[in-house]
Amino acid sequence: TKFLDIWDVNMLRNPDEVNKRQHTTHLYANDHLIVRRGQEFQLKVTFDRPYKPSDDQFAVEFVIGGSPQFSKGTYIPVSVASDRQSPWAGRVLDSADNVVTVGITPAPDCIVGKWRTYVAVVTPYGIRRTRQDESRDVYILFNPWAAADSVFLDDSNEREECVLNEVGVIYHGAFDDVSERPWNFGQFDYGVLDACLFIMDKAAMPITNRGDPIKVARKASAMLNSRDDDGVLVGSWSGDYTYGVAPTSWTGSTEILLNYSSSKMPVCYAQCWVYAAVFNTFLRCLGIPGRVVTNFFSSHDNDGNLKTDIILDENGRIDKQRTKDSIWNYHCWNECYMSRPDLPQGFGGWQAVDATPQETSDGMYRCGPASVQAIKHGQICFPFDAPFVFAEVNSDVVFYSRNPRDGTLEPVKVNSSHVGRMVVTKAPGQDTRRDITDQYKFPEGSPEERTVLEKAEEYGCQREKAILTEADVELDMPLIEVRVGDDFELKLEFNNKSGQARTGDVYVSGNVVYYTGVNSSEFLFKTPKVTLDPMKAEKKVIQVRSQDYMRKLVEQANLHFIATGKVKETGQIVTAMRVVTLHNPKLSVQVRGHVSEEMFVTVEFTNPFKFNLEDVYVRVEGPGVMPPKYKHYSLILAGSSLTWTESFNPRREGPTKLMASLDCAALRQVYGQAQLTVMP
């Protein structure tokens, strides 16, 4: 009885208690205590009698991993006595009757994960320690609110968006005709935090590396794809998704992460925006500020130079056999915010990371973190994978003419502004997009841009150096907005800037393409002859019929038109490219019911086409209010409608969204959403 006996340890873990409120972790659907490192949290210890600081000695111990060691930072004893040094700070905040309130501040660089907690009392006969109790486990996360943490983000609006916002907008389509899809990141949903920690366990990532956001982001960029490590998502660009969910059908990350952590098997299927969206959930869930960015006309450079090569035959027609590089209509990756003590001053801040398996880095399919600032300034020697990201936004499109006699290639036209046309992300606090192209590169044609490209060449990036004379005939294909299933007119606008007449044959090829720029099939080929008077403009109109392209459409309904031709009088090449993103019908999503009890969501869709839709999946979900649900329809007849009503009970109050998708082989990317505010 002389020595303290521990009766109870209260972790103050409820969402309305002090810890979760102060640490901004009250949104997590998790009963355990969740705190952020570098910031004090409290717990209450009840002893069998009042605590006497002069006579009694006790410590709170934190343990993580299988074989905890003090020297590895995996066993942390925190003493409240001022004469004892501890890696984490501890102090007595209050002592009343038998209850002592202890304040504990984890080091701002401590390991991130799930720690076990014990209270130990020193007696002359040894140490008396509480038994292991799962309810006392504490999750410690990165802390973008703490200046000493390497993920500290000073801008409160940006922090609110990139750590706490559960719903996002992912941009796709074309740079001058941007489409958007809503996404539920769901980083606070039940089971998601454990799933994110499981990803690091599955990767056998050393516990001691898990406090370093650079290592965590790099490991996750490998683990989010299933290539070479049985990671989270299987990529498929084939169009056949029989054995899984079509990438266009997902509406959020929760279902994917929970499937992975329960089955321990990769989830089918993903394309770039799904990888980026789930990666974003991982970052935000662990407390690393993250955002999804979209680069329009993103070069996928197969041979590591800064050129995307398009090869023409002697008449100026594209040689499809020999053209290997592809330009993705758009590509999504992530940015995460952190300091970079491994790089020179000034290269911290936003870092590009990419989980889409495109190329290997150090033997695994992963990319980043690459400093966005270093990419902008051409400093591509710094780790990790900066040359690849640099090429995605900076490649030149080079047209070569192939000599049929000896196969030599001669550059005939360079388009230096096509690739990396626009980089966008969601604006903080609102559903609008923000153009961040200027964070990746200087304006086209500026002296700074030239310096950057020269700097990149010093580090081994090759560019096309040939100086080509400007052609005196210009060709343009203006933007057209087209709905799926419409006939439309494609306009070619020629402008003769010379004082002589000009004539030429033009080859216009219309292809159904995947969004990765890979051709699926050609549906149109025309060879108009053009005669231009001096200093005059001329229009040619080509009729495009829906019956020509509808049967050949692949999932994202992109048509790619490319016109190339040779001016007879000068031998100069003229080219123009245009991606037409076909616009899909929308889903109607409506919510009704009283906000504090059972509510109903109704999803409606009418098939506007002259053909039936088969094997249709409709999905709906909303963060904090409705878990992911789906319904299968084997047939929706031409002109007929579907109505699906589902009930849900909101888990918490505040503004949120419900988002829905409809997906089948003949029609992808049909989305809808509804805003709602859940009242207390």
Secondary structure, 3 states (H helix, E strand, C coil): CCCCCEEEEECCCCCCCHHHHHCCCCCCCCCCEEEECCCCEEEEEEECCCCCCCCCCEEEEEECCCCCCCCCCCEEEEECCCCCCCCCEEEEEEEECCEEEEEEECCCCCCCEEEEEEEEEEECCEEEECCCCHHHCEEEECCCCCCCCCCCCCCHHHHHHHHHCCEEEEEEEECCEEEEEEEECCCCCCCHHHHHHHHHHHCCCCHHHCCCHHHHHHHHHHHCECCCCCCCEEECCCCCCCCCCCHHHCCECHHHHHHHHHHCCCEEEECHHHHHHHHHHHHHHHCCCEEEEEEEEEEECCCCCCEEEEEECCCCCECCCCCCCEEEEEEEEEEEEECCCCCCCCCCEEEEEECCCCCEECCEECEEEEEHHHHHCCCCCCCCCHHHHHHHHHCEEEEEEECCCCCCEEEEEEECCCCCCEEEEECCCCCCEEECHHHHCCCCCCHHHHHHHHHHHHCCCCCCCCCCCCCCEEEECCCCCEECCCCEEEEEEEEECCCCCEEEEEEEEEEEECCCCCEEEEEEEECCEEEECCCCEEEEEEEECHHHHHHHCCCCCEEEEEEEEEECCCCCEEEEEEEEEEECCCCEEEEEECCCCCEEEEEEEECCCCCCEEEEEEEEEECCCEEEEEEEEEEECCCCEEEEEEEECCCCCEEEEEEEEEEECCEEEEEEEEEEEECC
